[in-house]
């Protein structure tokens, strides 16, 4: 059975990460995603390396490959009248447009929502910008690192001030871009459902800053409830203890005790059952209040065994915990292998390219991995013929 979005066509005018991530999610769900790229170099991330696929293949960086599988690449110069005509004709035969130009950036080409909805009233047009279509910052450029900082994430990421290595840190991947891509996908699916009921298309206004503030989640709520801005505290948790990294005999591991029962089981498995009966540590609120007393005790216990020894102990006791894996160990992990998260996709000329599977698992429909990330413009002739009937 084909994917749930089989028969839906997406015109992806975006580049970098947030927009392409949304386009890739839709492609995995079965949509026909046509990626429009500037003939002069294409998506910026094509050159964001090393590493590049097959060493000298600078047209396919690992960065570009992570967000563009399942798409057809069409090289069109939208700054020319001819290119604008082609995009309008493709939009007239598409269901969705994704773009991440600056506010008003496509209006001068007649490719904004107003221009394209005139040729397709049912078009769902998703605009992704740093700060949204309105507000005092609307015309500013926005990148993930900037928004991680401005949106508060870096203020709660990293070791506390005064601790070695203390200071604000960005997340190890561009989480603001990725979350915005996922929220954009959700928004598009909601708009598709609305169109199914009413026949109406609409404009979706997505902002990196809006997304970053939204995904502050419990930390944002903590501030709104208490009036106190959360601070950085390394790998420990503001409201759960013990829930952090600990040094073992041969490295580091995570202990993620989420409730009182797990804490009691941990104490028993660690050979210190009386610790769970100590009034200071019996409940999570009391453990949070006495964090400074409990954490050194737990640290001393953890230091006595290797990481692998603790993994065995915790698994037997049904207590959440595990190693801090490097990326190579992630892809060598038995569970990751069992879930098929590493893919190989066939590219142009029968070459196989690596990829990472979608985490979505349907019981009826399926995720589709139809194409490897394309070389720049490799599908131009085919798309123009298939969609517009233009013969090369």
LOLO-492093 format. One record per residue: x, y, z of N, C-alpha, C in turn; residue in one letter. Coordinates in steps of 0.05 Angstrom, whole numbers, padded with zeros to 5 digits, always signed. Example, Ala and Ser with C-alpha at 12.3 -4.5 7.8 and 13.67 -1.06 7.14 Angstrom:
2
+00264-00114+00156+00246-00090+00156+00264-00066+00156A +00257-00045+00142+00273-00021+00143+00258+00001+00157S 
//
This chain:
392
+00017-00024+00000+00000+00000+00000+00018+00025+00000X +00010+00045-00016+00025+00069-00018+00023+00085+00007X +00042+00104+00010+00042+00121+00034+00017+00138+00036X +00011+00149+00060-00014+00163+00064-00016+00189+00048X +00006+00200+00039+00004+00225+00022+00009+00219-00007X +00006+00194-00015+00008+00187-00044-00013+00203-00059X -00004+00215-00081-00021+00232-00098-00020+00262-00091X -00006+00269-00069-00002+00297-00062+00025+00306-00073X +00024+00330-00086+00049+00341-00097+00057+00366-00081X +00083+00367-00075+00095+00388-00060+00116+00403-00077X +00114+00429-00078+00134+00445-00091+00152+00457-00069X +00176+00447-00066+00194+00455-00045+00214+00476-00055X +00208+00501-00048+00226+00524-00056+00246+00531-00034X +00247+00514-00013+00263+00521+00010+00292+00510+00008X +00309+00520+00026+00336+00509+00027+00346+00511+00056X +00369+00500+00061+00382+00497+00087+00369+00474+00102X +00353+00478+00123+00344+00455+00139+00315+00455+00147X +00303+00476+00158+00276+00475+00168+00256+00467+00146X +00257+00482+00123+00239+00476+00101+00245+00449+00088X +00270+00443+00081+00276+00417+00070+00268+00394+00089X +00271+00398+00115+00263+00376+00134+00233+00370+00131X +00217+00392+00130+00188+00388+00126+00183+00374+00099X +00197+00382+00078+00193+00370+00052+00200+00340+00053X +00222+00333+00067+00230+00305+00069+00209+00289+00085X +00198+00301+00106+00177+00287+00121+00154+00280+00103X +00146+00299+00086+00123+00295+00068+00130+00274+00047X +00155+00274+00038+00164+00254+00018+00163+00226+00030X +00172+00224+00056+00171+00198+00069+00142+00188+00071X +00123+00206+00073+00095+00199+00076+00082+00193+00048X +00098+00195+00027+00089+00187+00001+00084+00209-00019X +00087+00235-00010+00082+00257-00028+00104+00258-00050X +00097+00269-00073+00116+00275-00095+00127+00302-00089X +00152+00304-00080+00164+00329-00072+00184+00338-00094X +00178+00361-00105+00195+00373-00126+00211+00396-00114X +00237+00392-00112+00254+00412-00100+00265+00430-00122X +00257+00456-00121+00266+00475-00140+00292+00488-00130X +00313+00486-00145+00339+00497-00137+00351+00516-00157X +00366+00535-00147+00381+00553-00165+00401+00537-00182X +00400+00540-00208+00420+00525-00224+00449+00531-00217X +00454+00555-00205+00481+00562-00198+00487+00554-00169X +00491+00528-00165+00499+00518-00139+00478+00504-00123X +00452+00510-00128+00431+00497-00113+00429+00504-00084X +00417+00487-00068+00414+00490-00040+00441+00496-00027X +00442+00516-00010+00468+00524+00003+00482+00500+00016X +00466+00482+00027+00479+00460+00043+00493+00440+00025X +00490+00441-00001+00504+00423-00019+00535+00426-00015X +00543+00450-00007+00572+00455-00003+00580+00456+00026X +00562+00449+00044+00568+00450+00072+00582+00424+00081X +00607+00423+00076+00623+00400+00083+00652+00407+00087X +00670+00387+00090+00664+00359+00089+00649+00349+00113X +00639+00323+00112+00644+00304+00090+00625+00307+00066X +00634+00298+00043+00619+00297+00019+00616+00267+00011X +00594+00261-00003+00591+00233-00012+00611+00228-00034X +00624+00205-00032+00645+00197-00052+00667+00218-00055X +00675+00228-00032+00698+00247-00030+00694+00271-00048X +00701+00269-00074+00701+00292-00092+00673+00301-00100X +00652+00287-00092+00625+00294-00101+00615+00317-00084X +00624+00341-00090+00617+00365-00074+00588+00374-00078X +00575+00362-00097+00546+00368-00101+00528+00354-00081X +00540+00335-00066+00524+00320-00046+00539+00319-00020X +00536+00339-00004+00547+00339+00023+00530+00321+00041X +00542+00311+00062+00527+00296+00082+00505+00313+00094X +00510+00339+00097+00489+00357+00108+00465+00358+00089X +00470+00362+00063+00448+00363+00044+00433+00336+00044X +00447+00314+00046+00435+00288+00044+00416+00282+00067X +00421+00295+00090+00404+00288+00114+00376+00298+00111X +00370+00317+00093+00344+00330+00092+00331+00330+00065X +00341+00314+00046+00331+00317+00019+00326+00290+00004X +00324+00268+00019+00317+00243+00005+00288+00244-00004X +00282+00228-00024+00255+00225-00034+00245+00248-00051X +00263+00267-00058+00255+00290-00074+00266+00289-00102X +00253+00303-00120+00263+00307-00147+00274+00335-00149X +00299+00338-00158+00312+00364-00160+00308+00376-00188X +00297+00400-00189+00292+00414-00214+00308+00441-00212X +00325+00446-00231+00341+00470-00232+00326+00492-00247X +00317+00512-00233+00302+00534-00245+00312+00560-00233X +00318+00580-00249+00326+00606-00240+00301+00623-00237X +00292+00627-00212+00266+00641-00207+00269+00671-00211X +00294+00681-00215+00297+00710-00219+00291+00718-00248X +00287+00698-00266+00282+00703-00294+00252+00700-00299X +00241+00715-00318+00213+00712-00325+00206+00683-00333X +00224+00670-00348+00219+00643-00356+00217+00624-00332X +00235+00628-00313+00234+00612-00289+00209+00616-00273X +00201+00641-00271+00176+00648-00256+00152+00635-00269X +00151+00634-00295+00129+00621-00309+00128+00592-00302X +00152+00579-00302+00153+00550-00296+00143+00544-00267X +00152+00561-00248+00144+00556-00221+00114+00560-00218X +00103+00581-00231+00074+00585-00229+00059+00561-00241X +00069+00551-00263+00055+00528-00275+00057+00503-00258X +00080+00499-00245+00083+00477-00226+00065+00480-00202X +00063+00505-00192+00046+00510-00169+00017+00506-00176X +00009+00511-00200-00019+00507-00209-00026+00478-00208X -00006+00460-00209-00011+00431-00209-00001+00418-00183X +00004+00434-00163+00013+00424-00137-00007+00429-00115X -00003+00415-00093-00021+00418-00070-00009+00436-00049X +00018+00436-00047+00032+00449-00025+00057+00463-00036X +00062+00487-00026+00087+00501-00031+00101+00505-00004X +00127+00500-00003+00142+00506+00021+00164+00526+00013X +00167+00548+00027+00188+00567+00021+00199+00580+00046X +00224+00588+00046+00236+00601+00069+00252+00625+00061X +00242+00641+00042+00254+00666+00035+00247+00687+00056X +00262+00709+00057+00256+00731+00075+00228+00741+00069X +00216+00753+00089+00189+00764+00085+00188+00782+00061X +00169+00776+00043+00166+00791+00018+00186+00784-00004X +00204+00765+00002+00225+00759-00017+00216+00748-00044X +00193+00734-00044+00183+00722-00069+00162+00740-00082X +00153+00760-00068+00132+00777-00079+00141+00791-00105X +00166+00799-00106+00176+00813-00130+00177+00795-00154X +00175+00769-00150+00175+00750-00172+00147+00740-00178X +00127+00750-00162+00100+00740-00166+00096+00712-00155X +00114+00703-00137+00113+00675-00128+00106+00674-00098X +00095+00696-00087+00086+00696-00060+00058+00682-00059X +00047+00680-00035+00021+00666-00032+00000+00680-00050X -00001+00706-00049-00021+00720-00065-00019+00713-00095X +00006+00713-00105+00011+00707-00133+00004+00679-00141X +00012+00659-00124+00008+00631-00132-00020+00621-00125X -00033+00632-00105-00060+00624-00099-00079+00634-00121X -00071+00655-00136-00087+00664-00158-00089+00644-00180X -00069+00626-00182-00071+00605-00203-00079+00578-00191X -00082+00577-00164-00089+00552-00151-00102+00559-00124X -00128+00562-00124-00142+00571-00099-00140+00551-00077X -00135+00526-00083-00133+00505-00062-00104+00501-00052X -00086+00519-00060-00058+00515-00053-00053+00520-00023X -00038+00503-00011-00029+00506+00017+00000+00516+00015X +00005+00540+00025+00030+00554+00021+00043+00559+00048X +00065+00545+00054+00078+00547+00080+00103+00564+00078X +00102+00587+00092+00126+00604+00093+00140+00601+00119X +00166+00596+00118+00183+00592+00142+00203+00615+00143X +00202+00631+00164+00222+00652+00168+00232+00652+00196X +00252+00669+00201+00264+00670+00228+00244+00680+00249X +00228+00701+00241+00212+00714+00261+00183+00717+00254X +00174+00705+00232+00146+00707+00224+00141+00730+00205X +00116+00731+00195+00108+00751+00175+00101+00778+00187X +00098+00779+00214+00090+00803+00227+00109+00809+00251X +00106+00832+00263+00122+00839+00287+00146+00855+00280X +00159+00868+00300+00182+00886+00295+00206+00872+00283X +00209+00846+00287+00233+00832+00276+00227+00818+00249X +00204+00822+00238+00196+00806+00215+00216+00807+00192X +00230+00829+00188+00248+00832+00165+00277+00823+00172X +00281+00815+00196+00308+00805+00203+00313+00777+00192X +00338+00772+00184+00345+00744+00178+00347+00727+00203X +00341+00702+00202+00342+00685+00226+00355+00658+00220X +00375+00651+00236+00388+00625+00233+00385+00610+00260X +00388+00584+00259+00383+00567+00282+00399+00576+00306X +00425+00580+00304+00442+00588+00326+00431+00614+00339X +00425+00634+00323+00415+00659+00333+00389+00655+00348X +00371+00638+00338+00345+00634+00351+00348+00616+00376X +00367+00597+00376+00372+00583+00401+00380+00602+00423X +00395+00623+00416+00403+00643+00435+00380+00661+00443X +00368+00673+00423+00347+00693+00428+00322+00680+00440X +00317+00655+00433+00293+00642+00443+00297+00628+00470X +00320+00631+00483+00323+00622+00510+00336+00594+00513X +00339+00579+00492+00349+00552+00495+00377+00551+00505X +00395+00569+00496+00422+00569+00504+00425+00577+00534X +00406+00592+00544+00408+00600+00572+00403+00577+00591X +00391+00555+00581+00387+00532+00598+00402+00507+00589X +00421+00512+00571+00437+00490+00560+00467+00495+00566X +00480+00475+00579+00508+00478+00587+00511+00477+00617X +00536+00476+00625+00542+00475+00654+00536+00503+00666X +00531+00502+00692+00525+00527+00706+00549+00545+00707X +00544+00571+00710+00566+00590+00714+00582+00582+00739X +00608+00586+00738+00625+00579+00760+00634+00550+00761X +00624+00534+00743+00632+00506+00740+00651+00504+00717X +00672+00487+00718+00689+00484+00695+00674+00478+00669X +00679+00493+00649+00664+00490+00624+00637+00504+00624X +00632+00520+00645+00607+00533+00648+00602+00554+00626X +00577+00560+00621+00570+00580+00601+00550+00570+00582X +00536+00587+00568+00515+00578+00549+00526+00562+00526X +00510+00542+00518+00518+00524+00496+00494+00520+00477X +00500+00517+00452+00479+00509+00433+00476+00479+00434X +00453+00469+00425+00449+00441+00423+00467+00430+00401X +00473+00404+00402+00492+00392+00383+00482+00389+00354X +00456+00391+00351+00444+00393+00324+00426+00417+00323X +00418+00426+00299+00402+00450+00296+00373+00445+00303X +00368+00442+00329+00342+00434+00339+00319+00454+00332X +00325+00479+00332+00305+00499+00325+00295+00495+00297X +00314+00492+00278+00307+00486+00251+00290+00460+00249X +00300+00440+00262+00287+00413+00261+00258+00414+00272X +00255+00427+00296+00229+00429+00307+00210+00446+00289X +00221+00467+00277+00205+00483+00259+00196+00467+00234X +00214+00450+00224+00207+00432+00202+00185+00413+00210X +00186+00402+00234+00166+00384+00244+00139+00398+00248X +00140+00422+00261+00115+00437+00265+00103+00445+00238X +00120+00452+00219+00110+00459+00192+00096+00435+00179X +00107+00411+00183+00094+00387+00173+00067+00384+00186X +00065+00387+00212+00040+00385+00226+00020+00405+00215X +00029+00430+00211+00012+00451+00201+00001+00445+00174X +00019+00434+00157+00011+00427+00129-00010+00405+00129X -00006+00385+00146-00025+00363+00148-00052+00373+00157X -00052+00392+00177-00077+00403+00186-00091+00419+00164X -00075+00434+00148-00087+00450+00126-00098+00431+00104X -00085+00409+00100-00095+00389+00080-00122+00379+00089X -00126+00374+00115-00151+00364+00125-00173+00386+00122X -00165+00411+00128-00184+00433+00124-00192+00435+00095X -00173+00433+00077-00180+00434+00048-00198+00412+00040X -00193+00388+00051-00210+00365+00045-00240+00371+00051X -00244+00386+00073-00271+00392+00082-00283+00416+00067X -00266+00435+00060-00277+00461+00049-00268+00468+00021X -00247+00455+00011-00236+00462-00015-00217+00486-00014X -00214+00498+00010-00198+00522+00013-00168+00516+00018X -00151+00530+00004-00123+00530+00011-00118+00552+00031X -00094+00555+00040-00088+00577+00059-00058+00581+00062X -00051+00604+00074-00023+00611+00079-00016+00604+00107X +00006+00590+00111+00016+00582+00137+00041+00599+00143X +00041+00612+00166+00062+00630+00174+00078+00616+00197X +00101+00605+00191+00117+00591+00210+00142+00607+00217X +00149+00608+00243+00172+00624+00252+00190+00607+00269X +00216+00609+00265+00236+00595+00281+00233+00605+00310X +00230+00631+00315+00228+00641+00342+00203+00630+00356X +00180+00631+00342+00155+00621+00354+00159+00592+00362X +00172+00576+00345+00176+00548+00350+00194+00544+00374X +00216+00559+00375+00235+00556+00397+00222+00563+00424X +00206+00584+00425+00192+00591+00450+00172+00569+00457X +00158+00558+00437+00139+00537+00443+00152+00513+00455X +00176+00505+00445+00188+00480+00454+00206+00484+00479X +00205+00508+00491+00216+00511+00518+00201+00493+00537X +00176+00486+00530+00160+00466+00544+00160+00471+00574X +00168+00451+00590+00167+00453+00619+00184+00476+00630X +00206+00483+00616+00223+00505+00626+00209+00532+00622X +00195+00535+00599+00179+00559+00595+00156+00560+00615X +00143+00538+00620+00121+00537+00639+00131+00542+00668X +00155+00531+00674+00167+00536+00700+00169+00566+00706X +00178+00581+00685+00181+00610+00689+00154+00623+00692X +00135+00616+00675+00109+00629+00676+00094+00624+00702X +00099+00601+00714+00086+00594+00740+00101+00607+00763X +00128+00607+00762+00143+00616+00786+00152+00645+00784X +00154+00655+00759+00166+00682+00755+00196+00682+00757X +00209+00658+00759+00238+00656+00761+00249+00644+00735X +00268+00657+00723+00280+00646+00699+00298+00622+00705X +00293+00599+00692+00310+00575+00697+00339+00581+00690X +00357+00567+00703+00386+00571+00697+00398+00545+00687X +00422+00548+00675+00436+00524+00666+00444+00507+00690X +00442+00481+00686+00451+00463+00707+00463+00437+00696X +00476+00440+00673+00490+00417+00661+00470+00395+00654X +00477+00370+00661+00461+00347+00653+00440+00340+00674X +00439+00355+00696+00418+00349+00716+00392+00361+00708X +00370+00353+00721+00343+00361+00714+00333+00380+00735X +00318+00401+00727+00309+00420+00747+00288+00409+00767X +00273+00389+00759+00251+00380+00777+00251+00350+00782X +00272+00335+00773+00273+00306+00778+00302+00299+00788X +00304+00283+00809+00330+00275+00820+00328+00246+00830X +00348+00229+00824+00372+00234+00807+00366+00228+00778X +00371+00248+00761+00365+00246+00732+00386+00262+00718X +00410+00249+00714+00433+00263+00703+00455+00243+00695X +00477+00254+00687+00500+00237+00680+00517+00233+00705X +00530+00209+00706+00548+00203+00728+00573+00189+00717X +00596+00194+00731+00621+00181+00723+00622+00153+00733X +00628+00134+00715+00631+00106+00723+00661+00099+00725X +00666+00074+00730+00694+00065+00733+00710+00069+00707X +00696+00068+00684+00710+00070+00659+00698+00091+00639X +00681+00108+00649+00670+00128+00631+00647+00143+00644X +00625+00146+00629+00602+00161+00639+00577+00146+00631X +00555+00151+00646+00529+00139+00640+00507+00158+00650X +00483+00151+00641+00459+00166+00650+00443+00149+00669X +00435+00161+00691+00415+00149+00709+00391+00167+00708X +00368+00156+00699+00344+00172+00694+00321+00162+00711X +00322+00167+00737+00302+00158+00756+00278+00177+00754X +00255+00167+00745+00232+00185+00741+00211+00184+00762X +00212+00165+00780+00192+00164+00801+00203+00150+00826X +00187+00149+00847+00196+00139+00873+00201+00109+00872X +00185+00094+00857+00189+00065+00855+00215+00059+00842X +00222+00073+00821+00248+00069+00807+00271+00075+00826X +00268+00096+00842+00289+00103+00861+00293+00081+00881X +00272+00070+00891+00274+00048+00911+00287+00024+00898X +00280+00018+00873+00292-00005+00859+00322+00000+00854X +00329+00025+00847+00357+00031+00843+00373+00027+00869X +00362+00037+00891+00376+00035+00916+00380+00006+00924X +00360-00011+00920+00362-00040+00926+00383-00053+00908X +00382-00046+00882+00401-00059+00863+00430-00049+00869X +00432-00025+00880+00459-00014+00886+00469-00023+00913X +00453-00038+00927+00462-00048+00953+00458-00029+00976X +00441-00009+00972+00436+00011+00993+00406+00016+00996X +00391-00005+01003+00362-00002+01004+00353+00019+01025X +00369+00023+01046+00361+00042+01067+00360+00071+01056X +00375+00076+01035+00375+00103+01023+00347+00111+01015X +00331+00092+01004+00304+00098+00995+00285+00104+01018X +00293+00096+01043+00275+00101+01066+00283+00126+01081X +00305+00139+01073+00313+00164+01085+00292+00185+01078X +00282+00199+01099+00261+00218+01094+00269+00240+01075X +00295+00246+01073+00304+00266+01054+00301+00258+01025X +00300+00231+01021+00302+00221+00993+00277+00204+00985X +00258+00202+01003+00236+00183+00998+00218+00191+00974X +00214+00216+00971+00197+00225+00948+00213+00244+00930X +00203+00247+00906+00218+00264+00887+00220+00293+00897X +00199+00305+00906+00202+00333+00917+00223+00335+00939X +00225+00315+00956+00245+00316+00977+00273+00311+00966X +00275+00294+00945+00301+00290+00933+00310+00315+00918X +00292+00330+00906+00299+00355+00893+00308+00375+00914X +00294+00376+00937+00302+00394+00959+00329+00388+00971X +00336+00362+00970+00361+00353+00982+00381+00342+00961X +00379+00354+00937+00396+00346+00915+00425+00346+00922X +00435+00367+00936+00463+00370+00942+00473+00348+00961X +00455+00336+00977+00463+00314+00994+00462+00287+00980X +00442+00284+00962+00438+00258+00950+00457+00253+00927X +00461+00272+00910+00477+00267+00885+00506+00257+00892X +00520+00269+00911+00547+00258+00917+00546+00229+00927X +00524+00221+00941+00522+00193+00950+00518+00175+00926X +00500+00183+00908+00496+00167+00884+00521+00166+00867X +00535+00188+00864+00559+00190+00848+00580+00170+00859X +00582+00168+00885+00601+00150+00897+00594+00121+00891X +00568+00114+00891+00560+00087+00885+00566+00081+00856X +00558+00099+00838+00562+00094+00809+00591+00091+00802X +00609+00105+00815+00637+00104+00809+00650+00077+00814X +00636+00059+00828+00648+00033+00835+00645+00012+00814X +00630+00016+00793+00626-00004+00772+00631+00009+00744X +00636-00008+00724+00638+00002+00697+00611+00009+00686X +00611+00023+00664+00585+00030+00651+00570+00005+00643X +00583-00014+00630+00569-00039+00622+00558-00054+00646X +00573-00054+00668+00563-00068+00692+00537-00054+00702X +00537-00028+00702+00513-00014+00711+00490-00018+00692X +00495-00019+00666+00474-00024+00647+00460-00050+00653X +00476-00071+00660+00464-00097+00667+00448-00095+00693X +00459-00082+00713+00446-00079+00739+00419-00064+00736X +00420-00042+00721+00395-00026+00718+00374-00040+00702X +00382-00054+00681+00363-00068+00664+00349-00090+00681X +00365-00104+00697+00353-00126+00714+00334-00114+00734X +00339-00090+00743+00322-00077+00764+00300-00060+00751X +00299-00059+00725+00279-00043+00711+00280-00014+00719X +00305-00004+00719+00310+00025+00725+00322+00038+00700X +00311+00060+00690+00321+00073+00666+00350+00083+00669X +00367+00076+00650+00394+00085+00651+00409+00073+00627X +00432+00084+00621+00447+00073+00599+00472+00088+00592X +00487+00080+00572+00512+00093+00565+00507+00119+00550X +00528+00136+00550+00527+00160+00533+00543+00152+00507X +00528+00144+00487+00540+00133+00463+00552+00155+00445X +00574+00149+00432+00583+00164+00409+00566+00156+00385X +00566+00172+00364+00548+00166+00341+00554+00139+00328X +00579+00131+00328+00586+00105+00316+00573+00083+00332X +00573+00086+00359+00560+00065+00376+00530+00066+00373X +00519+00089+00368+00490+00091+00363+00482+00073+00340X +00496+00075+00318+00488+00059+00294+00496+00030+00297X +00513+00024+00317+00520-00004+00322+00503-00017+00344X +00485-00001+00355+00468-00010+00377+00448-00031+00367X +00443-00052+00383+00426-00074+00375+00397-00064+00370X +00387-00046+00387+00360-00036+00383+00357-00019+00358X +00377-00002+00353+00378+00015+00329+00378-00002+00304X +00394-00023+00305+00395-00042+00282+00369-00056+00279X +00357-00065+00301+00332-00080+00299+00309-00063+00287X +00310-00037+00292+00289-00019+00282+00296-00008+00254X +00319-00016+00243+00325-00009+00215+00329+00020+00210X +00343+00034+00229+00345+00063+00227+00367+00072+00207X +00386+00054+00201+00405+00061+00180+00395+00050+00153X +00394+00067+00133+00384+00059+00107+00406+00061+00086X +00402+00047+00064+00417+00052+00040+00397+00057+00017X +00401+00078+00003+00382+00086-00019+00397+00086-00045X +00383+00078-00066+00396+00077-00092+00394+00104-00106X +00417+00115-00113+00418+00141-00127+00422+00138-00156X +00428+00160-00169+00431+00161-00198+00454+00142-00206X +00450+00127-00227+00470+00108-00237+00474+00084-00220X +00455+00078-00202+00456+00054-00186+00474+00056-00162X +00485+00080-00156+00502+00084-00133+00484+00084-00108X +00494+00071-00086+00479+00071-00061+00489+00092-00042X +00470+00106-00029+00476+00128-00011+00465+00121+00016X +00479+00128+00038+00468+00123+00065+00447+00144+00073X +00429+00136+00090+00409+00154+00101+00399+00143+00128X +00382+00159+00141+00371+00151+00167+00341+00150+00164X +00329+00128+00173+00300+00123+00169+00283+00142+00185X +00259+00146+00175+00239+00161+00190+00232+00145+00215X +00226+00159+00238+00218+00145+00262+00188+00136+00262X +00173+00144+00241+00145+00137+00241+00141+00108+00232X +00123+00094+00247+00117+00066+00240+00087+00063+00239X +00076+00061+00215+00047+00057+00212+00041+00027+00211X +00017+00020+00219+00009-00009+00218-00004-00015+00191X -00016+00005+00178-00030+00001+00152-00015+00012+00128X -00010+00038+00129+00005+00051+00107+00034+00048+00113X +00051+00057+00094+00080+00053+00098+00095+00079+00092X +00118+00081+00104+00137+00102+00098+00151+00094+00072X +00154+00114+00054+00166+00108+00028+00193+00121+00025X +00212+00105+00017+00239+00114+00011+00244+00110-00018X +00233+00128-00034+00232+00124-00063+00258+00133-00077X +00272+00153-00066+00295+00164-00080+00317+00172-00060X +00341+00169-00069+00363+00180-00054+00364+00210-00058X +00378+00225-00041+00380+00254-00045+00391+00259-00074X +00378+00277-00088+00385+00280-00117+00409+00299-00121X +00423+00294-00143+00442+00313-00153+00427+00338-00163X +00441+00360-00164+00429+00385-00172+00417+00383-00200X +00391+00387-00202+00378+00388-00228+00375+00362-00242X +00379+00339-00228+00380+00314-00243+00352+00306-00253X +00331+00318-00242+00304+00310-00250+00289+00332-00266X +00304+00352-00275+00291+00375-00288+00275+00367-00312X +00287+00353-00330+00273+00345-00355+00249+00327-00349X +00253+00308-00331+00231+00289-00324+00208+00303-00312X +00213+00321-00293+00191+00335-00279+00176+00353-00299X +00190+00368-00315+00176+00386-00333+00160+00371-00354X +00169+00347-00361+00154+00330-00379+00130+00318-00365X +00135+00306-00341+00113+00292-00327+00091+00310-00318X +00099+00334-00307+00079+00351-00295+00067+00371-00315X +00085+00382-00332+00076+00404-00350+00074+00395-00379X +00083+00371-00385+00082+00362-00413+00102+00375-00431X +00123+00386-00419+00144+00400-00435+00165+00379-00444X +00169+00377-00469+00189+00358-00479+00216+00372-00482X +00237+00358-00473+00264+00370-00474+00275+00368-00503X 
//
